[in-house]
Amino acid sequence: MKTIVNTVAILLASSTPLAVATEDNGLSLEKCYPSVPDYTYQGKQYSFGRMKYNSVCVDSNSKQYQWGKIEGVWPPIDEPNSGCSKVCISGYGRGQARGCSSMKPDKLVGYNYNCDEAACYCLYEKGTWSGNSSPCFDSMDTSNQGHGVVSGTKANPGSTCYRVTDVEPAPAPAPQPRKKDICTGQKDYDCYKTGRPACCSSDEYECPDFMTMCDNHPERMSSPSYCVWSPDYKCYHMGWPSCCSAPGGDIMNCPRDEHPPCESNAATARGVAANDIVKFLRGN
């Protein structure tokens, strides 16, 4: 396939740059007319299915639908919150500036996207719009008599039909993980700046099951944490408890009131005897 339409004729007819789908410029059929993601608006999720390439949508009697045209929607149209799915449902700047208050999204049956024109043709059943002038669209044709859901297509080079396949309540947001009990007890401002462990006010780190290290110490004073004391290789592989180097550091991960238990065979796991490590440290 070299081109969908007569490229030369289009370029001669308009001085506006066009997104003609050709193999030369990389705008293949799939790039011009990709599968599009769902679009969520005012608590509803609209799903769209691509029908045939080089086609317009028709009803069960092969009749086309009323349409409102929105110009300047360039490919790609499959990015989240973009393309015909967005403008045909929630509107666009020019229409809103002209006074469009609703795109009647519940009446939308689909849209035809014309890649060569960079235009969306939002489709509606007969009787949805009256007259051919509405601030919601750049141009309209309300003479078509299409009725009911999109049932098929009619050949039309340069355009592709997308039909509404489903409208359902938007999925509920994922529940946020509940904070541990350490975040619901009595506040302790002597130990914590906010009265509770730092992890309680963090969206990045989960709280452990124990009260974590205090963070309310005087300015310019380092944390009174065993994570900054001299290393103890007899007890810990790296000299300090592993919680000290966990993401978030000691105030997010380490117990407040007592050291974490020693790691078994900490010294020998490093390939040397514990006594030799102690001698080495003393000698330095």
C-alpha positions as CSV (number, residue, x, y, z in Angstrom):
1,M,0.0,0.0,0.0
2,K,1.5,3.4,-1.0
3,T,-1.2,5.7,0.3
4,I,-4.8,5.7,1.4
5,V,-6.0,8.6,-0.7
6,N,-4.8,10.7,-3.6
7,T,-2.0,12.5,-1.8
8,V,-1.1,14.9,-4.6
9,A,-4.7,16.1,-4.9
10,I,-5.1,16.8,-1.2
11,L,-1.8,18.7,-1.0
12,L,-2.8,20.8,-4.0
13,A,-6.2,21.5,-2.5
14,S,-4.9,22.8,0.9
15,S,-2.0,24.7,2.2
16,T,-2.5,23.2,5.7
17,P,0.0,20.3,6.5
18,L,-1.9,17.0,6.4
19,A,-1.3,13.7,8.1
20,V,-1.6,11.5,5.0
21,A,-1.0,7.8,5.9
22,T,1.8,6.7,3.6
23,E,4.7,4.2,4.1
24,D,7.1,7.0,3.3
25,N,6.3,9.3,6.2
26,G,5.7,6.5,8.6
27,L,2.0,7.2,9.1
28,S,0.9,3.6,8.4
29,L,-2.7,2.5,8.8
30,E,-1.9,1.1,12.3
31,K,-0.3,4.4,13.4
32,C,-3.2,6.5,12.0
33,Y,-5.9,4.1,13.3
34,P,-4.7,2.2,16.3
35,S,-6.7,0.5,19.0
36,V,-7.7,3.1,21.5
37,P,-7.8,3.0,25.3
38,D,-10.9,3.4,27.4
39,Y,-11.8,6.9,28.4
40,T,-13.2,7.8,31.8
41,Y,-15.5,10.8,32.2
42,Q,-17.7,11.9,35.1
43,G,-17.7,8.5,36.7
44,K,-18.2,6.4,33.6
45,Q,-15.8,4.4,31.5
46,Y,-16.3,4.4,27.7
47,S,-14.8,1.6,25.7
48,F,-14.3,1.7,21.9
49,G,-13.7,-0.9,19.3
50,R,-12.1,-0.3,15.9
51,M,-14.1,-1.7,13.0
52,K,-12.6,-1.8,9.5
53,Y,-9.9,0.4,8.0
54,N,-11.0,2.8,5.3
55,S,-14.6,2.9,6.5
56,V,-17.4,4.8,8.2
57,C,-19.8,3.5,10.8
58,V,-23.4,2.5,9.8
59,D,-26.4,1.0,11.6
60,S,-28.1,-2.3,10.9
61,N,-29.8,-0.8,7.8
62,S,-26.5,0.6,6.4
63,K,-27.5,4.1,7.3
64,Q,-24.9,6.6,8.4
65,Y,-25.2,8.7,11.6
66,Q,-25.5,12.4,12.5
67,W,-22.0,13.7,12.9
68,G,-20.3,16.7,14.5
69,K,-16.8,17.3,13.2
70,I,-13.8,18.3,15.4
71,E,-10.8,19.4,13.5
72,G,-7.1,19.4,14.4
73,V,-6.9,16.0,16.2
74,W,-3.6,14.7,14.9
75,P,-2.3,11.2,15.3
76,P,-1.5,9.4,17.4
77,I,-5.0,9.0,19.0
78,D,-4.1,6.2,21.3
79,E,-2.4,8.2,24.1
80,P,-4.2,8.3,27.4
81,N,-6.8,11.1,27.6
82,S,-6.3,12.1,24.0
83,G,-7.8,11.6,20.6
84,C,-11.4,11.3,19.5
85,S,-12.4,9.4,22.6
86,K,-11.6,12.5,24.7
87,V,-12.9,15.3,22.5
88,C,-16.1,13.5,21.5
89,I,-17.0,12.9,25.1
90,S,-15.6,15.7,27.2
91,G,-15.2,18.4,24.6
92,Y,-12.3,20.6,23.5
93,G,-11.0,24.1,23.9
94,R,-12.6,25.8,20.8
95,G,-16.0,24.3,21.5
96,Q,-15.9,25.3,25.1
97,A,-14.9,28.8,24.2
98,R,-17.9,29.1,21.9
99,G,-20.2,28.1,24.7
100,C,-20.5,24.3,24.4
101,S,-21.8,23.0,27.7
102,S,-22.2,19.3,26.9
103,M,-21.1,16.9,24.1
104,K,-24.0,14.6,25.0
105,P,-21.6,11.7,25.7
106,D,-24.5,9.3,26.7
107,K,-25.8,9.7,23.1
108,L,-22.5,9.0,21.4
109,V,-22.5,5.7,19.4
110,G,-19.0,6.0,18.0
111,Y,-16.8,8.1,15.8
112,N,-15.1,8.1,12.4
113,Y,-11.5,9.3,12.5
114,N,-10.1,10.7,9.3
115,C,-6.3,10.7,9.5
116,D,-5.8,12.7,6.3
117,E,-8.0,15.5,7.7
118,A,-6.8,15.1,11.3
119,A,-10.5,15.2,12.2
120,C,-12.9,13.4,14.4
121,Y,-16.5,12.8,13.3
122,C,-18.5,12.2,16.5
123,L,-21.5,10.0,15.7
124,Y,-25.0,10.2,17.1
125,E,-28.4,8.6,16.4
126,K,-31.0,10.6,14.4
127,G,-32.7,13.3,16.4
128,T,-29.9,13.8,18.9
129,W,-29.0,17.2,17.5
130,S,-31.3,19.6,15.6
131,G,-29.9,21.9,12.9
132,N,-26.4,22.0,11.6
133,S,-25.0,24.6,13.9
134,S,-23.8,23.9,17.4
135,P,-20.9,25.5,19.3
136,C,-19.8,22.0,20.2
137,F,-18.5,21.3,16.7
138,D,-16.5,22.9,13.9
139,S,-19.1,21.6,11.4
140,M,-22.1,19.3,11.4
141,D,-24.4,17.1,9.4
142,T,-27.7,16.1,11.1
143,S,-29.4,14.8,8.0
144,N,-28.3,11.2,8.4
145,Q,-30.8,8.7,9.7
146,G,-28.7,6.1,11.5
147,H,-30.4,4.6,14.5
148,G,-29.3,2.3,17.3
149,V,-25.8,0.8,17.9
150,V,-23.1,0.7,15.2
151,S,-23.7,-2.6,13.4
152,G,-21.3,-2.4,10.4
153,T,-19.3,-0.2,8.1
154,K,-19.3,1.3,4.7
155,A,-16.2,1.8,2.6
156,N,-14.7,5.3,2.8
157,P,-11.0,5.7,2.0
158,G,-9.1,7.8,4.5
159,S,-11.4,7.2,7.4
160,T,-11.9,4.4,10.0
161,C,-14.9,3.6,12.1
162,Y,-14.7,3.2,15.9
163,R,-17.9,2.2,17.8
164,V,-18.8,2.5,21.4
165,T,-18.6,-1.1,22.8
166,D,-19.4,-0.5,26.4
167,V,-20.3,2.2,29.0
168,E,-20.0,1.2,32.6
169,P,-19.2,2.8,36.0
170,A,-15.6,3.7,36.3
171,P,-13.6,1.2,38.4
172,A,-13.2,2.2,42.0
173,P,-9.7,3.5,42.9
174,A,-7.5,0.9,44.4
175,P,-7.8,0.9,48.2
176,Q,-4.9,2.4,50.0
177,P,-3.0,0.1,52.3
178,R,-4.0,0.5,55.9
179,K,-1.3,1.8,58.2
180,K,-0.1,-0.4,61.1
181,D,-1.4,-0.1,64.6
182,I,1.6,2.0,65.5
183,C,0.0,4.8,63.5
184,T,-3.2,4.8,65.5
185,G,-2.1,4.8,69.1
186,Q,-1.4,7.8,71.4
187,K,1.0,10.3,69.9
188,D,4.5,10.7,71.3
189,Y,6.0,14.1,70.5
190,D,9.1,13.4,72.7
191,C,10.1,10.8,70.2
192,Y,8.5,11.7,66.9
193,K,8.2,15.1,65.1
194,T,4.6,14.4,64.2
195,G,3.8,12.4,67.2
196,R,4.0,9.1,65.3
197,P,6.7,7.2,63.4
198,A,7.8,8.8,60.1
199,C,6.5,5.9,58.1
200,C,2.9,6.8,59.1
201,S,3.0,10.0,57.0
202,S,4.9,8.4,54.1
203,D,3.3,7.2,50.9
204,E,6.5,5.4,49.8
205,Y,7.3,3.2,52.8
206,E,5.2,0.7,54.6
207,C,5.3,0.7,58.4
208,P,6.7,-2.4,60.3
209,D,4.9,-4.0,63.2
210,F,7.1,-2.3,65.8
211,M,7.7,1.3,66.9
212,T,10.5,2.7,64.8
213,M,13.5,4.9,65.6
214,C,12.9,8.3,67.1
215,D,13.3,11.3,64.7
216,N,12.7,14.2,67.1
217,H,16.2,15.1,68.1
218,P,17.8,18.5,68.4
219,E,18.8,20.3,65.1
220,R,22.3,19.5,63.9
221,M,22.4,16.5,66.2
222,S,22.9,13.2,64.5
223,S,20.3,10.5,65.1
224,P,21.0,8.7,68.5
225,S,20.8,5.5,66.6
226,Y,22.8,2.3,66.9
227,C,23.1,2.6,63.1
228,V,25.8,5.2,63.6
229,W,27.7,3.5,66.4
230,S,30.9,1.5,65.9
231,P,30.3,-1.5,63.8
232,D,29.8,-4.9,65.5
233,Y,30.9,-7.5,63.0
234,K,30.6,-10.3,65.7
235,C,26.8,-9.6,65.6
236,Y,26.0,-8.3,62.2
237,H,27.2,-9.2,58.7
238,M,27.9,-5.6,57.7
239,G,28.6,-4.4,61.2
240,W,25.2,-2.9,61.7
241,P,21.6,-4.3,61.6
242,S,20.3,-4.8,58.1
243,C,17.4,-2.4,58.9
244,C,19.9,0.5,58.9
245,S,20.5,0.2,55.2
246,A,17.0,-0.7,54.1
247,P,15.2,1.8,51.9
248,G,14.1,4.7,54.1
249,G,16.9,4.2,56.7
250,D,16.7,3.6,60.4
251,I,13.8,5.9,61.3
252,M,11.6,4.0,58.9
253,N,12.8,0.4,59.6
254,C,14.7,0.0,62.9
255,P,13.1,-0.8,66.3
256,R,13.2,2.1,68.7
257,D,13.6,0.3,72.1
258,E,16.1,-2.5,71.4
259,H,18.7,-3.7,68.9
260,P,17.6,-6.2,66.3
261,P,18.9,-9.7,67.2
262,C,22.3,-10.7,66.0
263,E,22.5,-12.4,62.6
264,S,23.7,-16.0,62.9
265,N,27.3,-16.7,62.0
266,A,27.8,-13.1,61.1
267,A,31.6,-13.1,61.4
268,T,32.2,-16.4,59.8
269,A,29.9,-15.5,56.9
270,R,32.5,-12.9,55.9
271,G,35.1,-15.6,55.6
272,V,37.1,-14.8,58.7
273,A,36.9,-15.7,62.4
274,A,35.3,-13.3,64.8
275,N,38.5,-13.1,66.9
276,D,40.6,-12.1,63.9
277,I,38.1,-9.3,63.1
278,V,38.4,-8.0,66.6
279,K,42.2,-8.1,66.4
280,F,42.1,-6.3,63.1
281,L,39.9,-3.5,64.4
282,R,42.1,-3.1,67.5
283,G,45.2,-3.0,65.4
284,N,43.8,-0.1,63.3
